[in-house]
């Protein structure tokens, strides 16, 4: 394996440029899918790297239940600095597993609490809460529901309310909560992936903005609705769910809505800055997959030979 086993831990750095440029140069839908795919590949490979290093580390612990052959010098020689790397990988992997479990459990609990809070309301696609605090968010689950308060509805005029409902429906239709959860789990797996989580929270909002503008038929009305909601809202109490004007840099979203609609380009030209960044992220993800796969196969062959 050699030093290549460590590559998946640092290759997420190759995705930083596209995390910054995707929202500016790609259609929000394409940017969301690209960033999510890169984040998943890099996070899985990084976690696999820690698992391989942990195998080497645990094989050296006294009283471990692993076969004696797994602690042979040939196995340790497959990993540079095997004692340090193997020992550090054990708590690192435990931290990753604990963080991912915490995020997944918290996400599930929040959805349950939000659904429970709506239990007394009619089972309609839109749930209106009698609350003067203005906020709105999309609650996934089943067909999904749009939650909005009377305070938010009172602050917007009729066209702006249509933009709000179209925005939240886009969140539900596009399953944006899955992208957001994936980004949070990826950031737990490797801290270098946190810029992708931030970028994804913005591109999902921009995706919903564009869908709302298309549905309403007016980009200016949608921009006005987003700006007005941002001025009056303090954010939805359900922070991990997509909320109207509560996520992402609102001035950038408003400016994007006041500009012409972005072209639906799935992949930027390689001769542009965004294209180079996209290819760099794709190359980093491919290199990470190759390195982790090669390390897994190599370690499996070594351990199999040692066991025999």
Secondary structure, 3 states (H helix, E strand, C coil): CHHHHHHHHHHHHHHHHHHHHHHHHCCHHHHHHHHHHHHHHHHHHHHHHHHHHHHHHHCCCCCCCCCHHHHCHHHHHCCCCHHHHHHHHHHHHHHHHHHHHHHHHHHHHHHHHHHHHCCCCCCCCEEEECCCCCCEEEECCCCCEEEEEHHHHHHCCHHHHHHHHHHHHHHHHCCHHHHHHHHHHHHHHCHHHHHHHHHHHHHHHHHHHHHHHHHHCCHHHHHHHHHHHHHHCCCCCCCCCCECCCCCCHHHHHHHHHCCCCCCCCCCCCCCHHHHHHHHHHHHHHHHHHHHHHHHHHHHHHHHHHHC
